[in-house]
Amino acid sequence: MSEVRPRVKFYFTKQGGFFVFLCFLIYLAAINSGINLLYLLLASMLSLFGVSVFYSFWNVRGLELERELPSFGVCFQRCSFFSSLRNLGESPRFSLWLEEWVVGGGGVSRGEVLEVSPARHFCSILLGGEEFCKSFSFVPHRRGEWILERGVVFSHFPFAFFRVQREFSFSQRLLIYPPLYQVRVSHFRLVLGEEYARWLLASEVSEGQFRTLRRYQPSDPIRRIDWKGFARFQEPMTKEYDSFCQRSLIFCVDVRRDSYRDVEDFEKVLSLAASLAVFLIKNQWELALEVVLGGREGVLPLGRGKGHLHSILGQLALLELDVLPSRREGLHFSNLILRWGFSGRKLLGVEKTLTPSDAAVYLKSDFRVLN
């Protein structure tokens, strides 16, 4: 909902400037010549102009603007929302333009503000009690919190000499996730390593069904050795089922390690983490997120499902860059530390630190942006 008392503003257009200049010339001509017809013409023009301005102010009153926002957006992907302009009065309104402004920033670096050029829709007539609904879209190229700052309704009716606009202020916020890329099993093998990628089965399974092949452990019964897997991988392998194995991974962003100074590198690593999170949640992994930035810690416990995925993406979207107190000569940001392992059956966990150079390798052109 818009605020109770929207602001109404008046502007002269380019044509209005010519109109004022023409009135001034007619006034000079009337003074110099003394012709009453010129005075009558000037009075008629000014009277008509005054009545038009009064009508235009009335034309933009009695309107209400509402919005319907999505729950989230993704960086570099088109984000759409709906605006509804309602005529609360009984008389029709004519020649209305609806304009929306979006302001973004916040999650990239503090104090940075990015304003998106407005989109416009024209309504020729809006009868009493009717609504004018239109879809607006923009492509955010920064992650973080975006604010749909204001909506503007303006009119040139009945003349294009001036513009009377009414601004509706909003405080609606839209969270933009980091860029998401499609991660394939071959890409994930680069992250996890060839040895552990053998255990990855991309298809979803229900409890009690076969999930992965893993390395044989001394505590396992000999009868559980999978001989086909033994012949394929040249080492003892055993089948793991969903009831015995639960895969989990922890993302950890830690600034206590010096790694790189470039903001783009930081964004690439966060994009990689977000893309991996989508891939792993779809494949029934449990994920957790740990963040240590400038002495501030944040933890999302292990979880699964779409709701938990949105919590992780939301945390990654709002991470801000801080200057380390001991490194005042420049900005030093962290690597992304990924820890994952298999809970149950005493399987070893794995820890790997992703650097910006790793992200540059993973986020190549063969990673297709998710639609």
C-alpha positions as CSV (number, residue, x, y, z in Angstrom):
1,M,0.0,0.0,0.0
2,S,1.1,3.5,-0.7
3,E,1.4,6.2,2.0
4,V,-1.6,8.3,3.0
5,R,-0.5,11.6,1.6
6,P,1.4,11.2,-1.7
7,R,3.3,14.2,-3.0
8,V,2.0,16.1,-6.0
9,K,4.4,18.0,-8.2
10,F,4.2,20.3,-11.2
11,Y,6.7,20.6,-14.0
12,F,6.9,22.5,-17.2
13,T,7.7,20.4,-20.3
14,K,9.7,21.6,-23.3
15,Q,6.5,22.5,-25.1
16,G,5.4,24.4,-22.0
17,G,8.6,26.5,-22.1
18,F,7.8,27.5,-25.7
19,F,4.2,28.3,-24.6
20,V,5.5,30.7,-21.8
21,F,7.9,32.3,-24.2
22,L,5.0,32.8,-26.7
23,C,2.9,34.4,-24.1
24,F,5.7,36.7,-23.2
25,L,6.1,37.8,-26.9
26,I,2.3,38.4,-27.2
27,Y,2.5,40.5,-24.0
28,L,5.3,42.6,-25.4
29,A,3.5,43.0,-28.7
30,A,0.3,44.1,-26.9
31,I,2.2,46.7,-24.9
32,N,4.0,48.1,-27.9
33,S,1.0,48.1,-30.2
34,G,-1.8,48.8,-27.8
35,I,-4.1,46.4,-29.8
36,N,-6.9,45.1,-27.5
37,L,-7.2,41.9,-29.5
38,L,-3.7,40.9,-28.4
39,Y,-4.7,41.5,-24.7
40,L,-7.8,39.4,-25.3
41,L,-5.7,36.6,-26.9
42,L,-3.2,36.6,-24.0
43,A,-6.0,36.5,-21.4
44,S,-7.7,33.6,-23.2
45,M,-4.4,31.7,-23.4
46,L,-3.6,32.2,-19.7
47,S,-7.1,31.4,-18.6
48,L,-7.1,28.2,-20.6
49,F,-3.7,27.3,-19.2
50,G,-4.9,27.9,-15.6
51,V,-8.0,25.8,-16.0
52,S,-5.9,23.0,-17.6
53,V,-3.5,23.0,-14.7
54,F,-6.3,22.9,-12.2
55,Y,-7.9,20.0,-14.0
56,S,-4.6,18.1,-14.2
57,F,-4.2,18.4,-10.4
58,W,-7.7,17.0,-10.0
59,N,-7.0,14.3,-12.6
60,V,-4.2,12.7,-10.5
61,R,-6.1,12.8,-7.2
62,G,-8.3,10.0,-5.9
63,L,-5.9,7.3,-7.1
64,E,-4.4,4.4,-5.1
65,L,-1.3,2.4,-6.1
66,E,-0.7,-1.2,-4.9
67,R,2.1,-3.7,-5.7
68,E,2.5,-7.5,-5.8
69,L,6.1,-8.5,-5.4
70,P,7.7,-11.9,-5.8
71,S,9.4,-13.5,-2.8
72,F,12.9,-13.3,-4.3
73,G,14.8,-12.5,-7.4
74,V,18.1,-13.8,-9.0
75,C,20.9,-11.6,-10.2
76,F,21.1,-11.2,-14.0
77,Q,17.7,-12.8,-14.4
78,R,14.6,-10.8,-15.3
79,C,12.5,-10.0,-12.2
80,S,8.8,-9.0,-12.7
81,F,6.2,-7.5,-10.4
82,F,2.7,-6.2,-10.8
83,S,1.4,-2.7,-10.1
84,S,-2.3,-1.9,-9.7
85,L,-3.6,1.7,-10.1
86,R,-7.1,2.1,-8.7
87,N,-9.5,5.0,-9.2
88,L,-11.3,5.5,-5.9
89,G,-13.5,8.3,-7.2
90,E,-16.6,8.1,-9.4
91,S,-15.4,10.4,-12.2
92,P,-13.1,9.0,-14.9
93,R,-9.4,9.9,-15.1
94,F,-7.8,10.5,-18.5
95,S,-4.3,10.1,-20.0
96,L,-2.5,8.7,-17.1
97,W,1.1,7.4,-17.1
98,L,2.3,4.9,-14.5
99,E,6.0,4.8,-13.7
100,E,8.0,2.6,-11.3
101,W,11.4,3.3,-9.8
102,V,13.7,0.6,-8.3
103,V,16.8,1.2,-6.1
104,G,19.3,-1.6,-5.4
105,G,22.5,-2.2,-3.5
106,G,23.3,-3.1,0.0
107,G,24.7,-6.7,-0.4
108,V,27.7,-5.8,-2.6
109,S,29.4,-3.0,-0.6
110,R,28.1,-0.7,2.0
111,G,26.8,2.7,0.9
112,E,26.5,1.7,-2.8
113,V,23.2,2.6,-4.4
114,L,22.1,1.7,-7.8
115,E,18.9,3.1,-9.4
116,V,17.2,1.4,-12.3
117,S,15.6,3.5,-15.1
118,P,11.8,3.5,-14.7
119,A,9.4,1.7,-16.9
120,R,6.2,3.3,-18.1
121,H,2.7,2.2,-19.0
122,F,0.0,4.4,-20.5
123,C,-3.7,4.4,-19.5
124,S,-6.0,6.4,-21.8
125,I,-9.0,6.3,-19.5
126,L,-9.6,5.0,-16.0
127,L,-13.3,4.8,-15.0
128,G,-14.5,5.2,-11.5
129,G,-13.9,2.1,-9.3
130,E,-11.8,0.4,-12.0
131,E,-8.2,-0.8,-11.8
132,F,-5.3,-0.5,-14.2
133,C,-2.9,-3.5,-13.8
134,K,0.4,-3.8,-15.5
135,S,3.5,-5.9,-15.1
136,F,6.9,-4.2,-14.7
137,S,10.3,-6.0,-15.0
138,F,13.9,-5.2,-14.5
139,V,17.2,-7.1,-14.6
140,P,19.2,-6.7,-11.4
141,H,23.0,-6.9,-11.9
142,R,23.8,-6.8,-8.2
143,R,22.9,-9.1,-5.5
144,G,21.5,-7.8,-2.2
145,E,18.4,-6.0,-1.0
146,W,16.6,-3.9,-3.6
147,I,13.9,-1.4,-2.7
148,L,11.0,-0.6,-4.9
149,E,11.2,3.0,-3.8
150,R,8.4,4.8,-5.4
151,G,5.6,4.7,-7.9
152,V,4.7,7.8,-10.0
153,V,1.4,8.6,-11.7
154,F,1.6,11.6,-14.0
155,S,-0.6,13.3,-16.7
156,H,-0.2,15.8,-19.4
157,F,-3.9,16.1,-19.9
158,P,-5.3,18.1,-21.6
159,F,-2.1,19.8,-23.0
160,A,1.5,18.7,-23.2
161,F,2.7,22.1,-21.9
162,F,3.1,20.8,-18.3
163,R,3.3,17.6,-16.3
164,V,1.5,17.0,-13.0
165,Q,2.7,14.0,-11.2
166,R,1.8,12.2,-7.9
167,E,4.4,10.2,-6.1
168,F,3.5,7.1,-4.0
169,S,6.2,6.2,-1.5
170,F,6.8,2.6,-0.6
171,S,9.1,0.6,1.7
172,Q,8.8,-2.7,-0.1
173,R,12.1,-4.7,-0.3
174,L,13.1,-7.5,-2.6
175,L,16.0,-9.8,-2.0
176,I,18.2,-10.6,-5.0
177,Y,20.2,-13.8,-4.8
178,P,23.7,-14.2,-6.2
179,P,23.9,-15.4,-9.9
180,L,22.9,-19.0,-10.2
181,Y,24.5,-21.3,-12.7
182,Q,23.7,-24.9,-13.7
183,V,26.1,-27.3,-12.1
184,R,26.5,-30.7,-13.7
185,V,27.9,-33.8,-12.1
186,S,31.1,-33.3,-14.2
187,H,31.5,-29.9,-12.7
188,F,30.8,-31.1,-9.2
189,R,33.5,-33.7,-9.6
190,L,36.0,-30.9,-9.9
191,V,34.9,-29.5,-6.6
192,L,34.5,-32.7,-4.7
193,G,37.4,-34.6,-6.2
194,E,37.4,-37.7,-8.3
195,E,37.7,-40.1,-5.3
196,Y,34.6,-38.8,-3.6
197,A,32.6,-38.0,-6.8
198,R,32.2,-41.7,-7.3
199,W,29.7,-41.7,-4.4
200,L,27.5,-39.1,-6.0
201,L,24.3,-40.2,-7.4
202,A,22.4,-37.3,-9.0
203,S,18.9,-38.9,-9.0
204,E,16.6,-38.5,-6.1
205,V,16.0,-41.6,-4.0
206,S,13.5,-42.4,-1.2
207,E,14.4,-44.0,2.1
208,G,15.6,-47.6,1.8
209,Q,16.7,-47.4,-1.8
210,F,20.2,-47.5,-3.2
211,R,22.0,-44.2,-3.0
212,T,25.7,-44.4,-3.5
213,L,28.8,-46.6,-3.8
214,R,31.4,-46.0,-1.2
215,R,34.8,-47.4,-0.2
216,Y,34.7,-50.5,1.9
217,Q,35.4,-50.0,5.6
218,P,36.9,-52.7,7.9
219,S,33.8,-52.5,10.1
220,D,31.6,-53.6,7.2
221,P,30.7,-57.2,6.8
222,I,32.5,-59.0,4.0
223,R,29.3,-60.1,2.4
224,R,28.4,-56.4,1.7
225,I,31.3,-56.0,-0.8
226,D,30.0,-55.0,-4.2
227,W,32.1,-57.1,-6.7
228,K,31.0,-55.1,-9.7
229,G,32.1,-52.0,-8.0
230,F,35.3,-53.7,-6.9
231,A,36.1,-54.6,-10.5
232,R,35.3,-51.1,-11.8
233,F,37.2,-49.0,-9.3
234,Q,40.0,-51.6,-8.5
235,E,39.3,-51.4,-4.8
236,P,36.8,-52.9,-2.4
237,M,33.5,-51.0,-2.7
238,T,30.2,-51.5,-0.9
239,K,26.7,-50.3,-1.6
240,E,25.2,-47.6,0.6
241,Y,21.5,-47.1,1.0
242,D,19.4,-44.1,2.0
243,S,18.7,-45.5,5.4
244,F,22.4,-45.9,6.2
245,C,23.9,-42.8,4.6
246,Q,23.1,-39.2,4.9
247,R,25.2,-36.7,2.9
248,S,25.9,-33.3,4.4
249,L,28.0,-30.3,3.5
250,I,29.0,-27.1,5.3
251,F,29.7,-23.8,3.6
252,C,32.1,-21.6,5.6
253,V,33.0,-18.0,4.7
254,D,35.9,-16.9,6.8
255,V,37.8,-13.6,6.6
256,R,40.6,-14.8,8.9
257,R,42.4,-16.1,5.9
258,D,44.0,-13.6,3.5
259,S,43.3,-14.6,0.0
260,Y,42.2,-11.8,-2.5
261,R,41.4,-8.2,-2.7
262,D,39.1,-7.9,-5.6
263,V,35.4,-7.5,-5.2
264,E,34.7,-9.4,-8.4
265,D,36.6,-12.4,-7.0
266,F,34.4,-12.4,-3.9
267,E,31.3,-12.3,-6.0
268,K,32.4,-15.2,-8.1
269,V,33.0,-17.4,-5.1
270,L,29.6,-16.5,-3.6
271,S,28.0,-17.3,-6.9
272,L,29.7,-20.7,-7.0
273,A,28.5,-21.4,-3.4
274,A,24.9,-20.5,-4.3
275,S,25.0,-22.6,-7.5
276,L,26.4,-25.6,-5.5
277,A,23.7,-25.1,-2.9
278,V,21.0,-25.4,-5.5
279,F,22.6,-28.5,-7.0
280,L,23.1,-30.2,-3.7
281,I,19.6,-29.5,-2.3
282,K,18.1,-30.9,-5.4
283,N,20.1,-34.1,-4.9
284,Q,18.9,-34.6,-1.3
285,W,22.0,-33.3,0.5
286,E,21.9,-31.6,3.9
287,L,23.5,-28.2,3.9
288,A,24.8,-25.8,6.6
289,L,26.2,-22.3,6.3
290,E,28.8,-20.7,8.5
291,V,29.8,-17.1,8.1
292,V,32.6,-15.2,9.9
293,L,32.9,-11.6,8.7
294,G,34.7,-8.9,10.7
295,G,34.2,-10.7,14.0
296,R,30.5,-11.3,13.3
297,E,29.5,-14.9,13.1
298,G,26.4,-16.4,11.6
299,V,25.4,-20.1,11.4
300,L,22.6,-21.9,9.6
301,P,22.3,-25.4,10.9
302,L,22.1,-28.5,8.7
303,G,18.9,-28.7,6.9
304,R,17.3,-29.7,3.6
305,G,14.4,-28.7,1.4
306,K,13.5,-25.6,-0.5
307,G,12.9,-23.4,2.5
308,H,16.4,-24.2,3.8
309,L,17.9,-23.5,0.4
310,H,16.2,-20.0,0.3
311,S,17.7,-19.3,3.8
312,I,21.2,-20.1,2.6
313,L,20.8,-18.1,-0.6
314,G,19.4,-15.2,1.4
315,Q,22.5,-15.2,3.7
316,L,24.8,-15.3,0.7
317,A,22.9,-12.4,-0.9
318,L,23.4,-10.1,2.1
319,L,27.1,-10.7,2.8
320,E,28.9,-7.4,2.9
321,L,32.6,-6.8,2.5
322,D,34.5,-5.6,5.5
323,V,38.0,-4.2,6.0
324,L,40.1,-6.2,8.4
325,P,41.5,-4.0,11.2
326,S,45.0,-5.5,10.9
327,R,45.0,-4.9,7.1
328,R,44.2,-1.2,6.7
329,E,46.4,-0.9,3.6
330,G,43.9,-2.7,1.5
331,L,40.8,-5.0,1.4
332,H,41.5,-8.6,2.2
333,F,38.6,-11.0,1.7
334,S,38.3,-14.7,2.4
335,N,38.3,-17.9,0.5
336,L,35.2,-20.0,0.6
337,I,35.8,-23.1,2.7
338,L,33.6,-26.0,1.9
339,R,33.3,-28.9,4.3
340,W,31.3,-32.0,3.4
341,G,31.1,-35.5,4.5
342,F,28.9,-38.5,4.9
343,S,27.3,-38.9,8.3
344,G,26.8,-42.4,9.5
345,R,28.9,-45.6,9.0
346,K,31.9,-43.6,10.3
347,L,32.9,-42.3,6.8
348,L,35.6,-39.6,6.6
349,G,34.5,-36.0,6.0
350,V,36.2,-33.8,3.4
351,E,37.3,-30.2,3.6
352,K,38.3,-28.1,0.6
353,T,39.1,-24.4,0.3
354,L,37.8,-22.7,-2.8
355,T,39.8,-19.7,-4.0
356,P,38.9,-17.1,-6.7
357,S,41.1,-19.0,-9.2
358,D,38.9,-22.1,-8.5
359,A,35.8,-20.1,-9.1
360,A,37.1,-18.8,-12.4
361,V,37.7,-22.4,-13.5
362,Y,34.3,-23.6,-12.4
363,L,32.2,-20.7,-13.6
364,K,33.2,-21.0,-17.3
365,S,30.9,-20.5,-20.2
366,D,29.8,-24.1,-20.1
367,F,27.8,-23.2,-16.9
368,R,24.4,-22.2,-18.3
369,V,22.5,-19.7,-16.3
370,L,19.4,-21.2,-14.7
371,N,16.1,-20.0,-16.1
